[in-house]
Amino acid sequence: GGLRLLISKGFFDSRRKFLEVEMELNKLGYHYSKQAIQTPLNRFSAQSGPLVGLRQEGHKVYVKRK
């Protein structure tokens, strides 16, 4: 639910760290555990998903797949 909403709103048009994703979901009223956010992020950033997971300065960041 919440991650699909963020994707549709263009939230991932720029690179986002996990903490940014978690904070944005909280702002929108989605209060998930870290694992409940990380698992769909991993699925969405899989080879056929709408997101790409990249390493930046030792942290994984997520951005919309081109």
Protein Blocks (a to p, Z undefined) as FASTA:
>chain_A
ZZmmmmmnommmpccdfklmmmmmmmnopacdfklmmmmmmmmmmmklmbdcddeehiac
ddddZZ
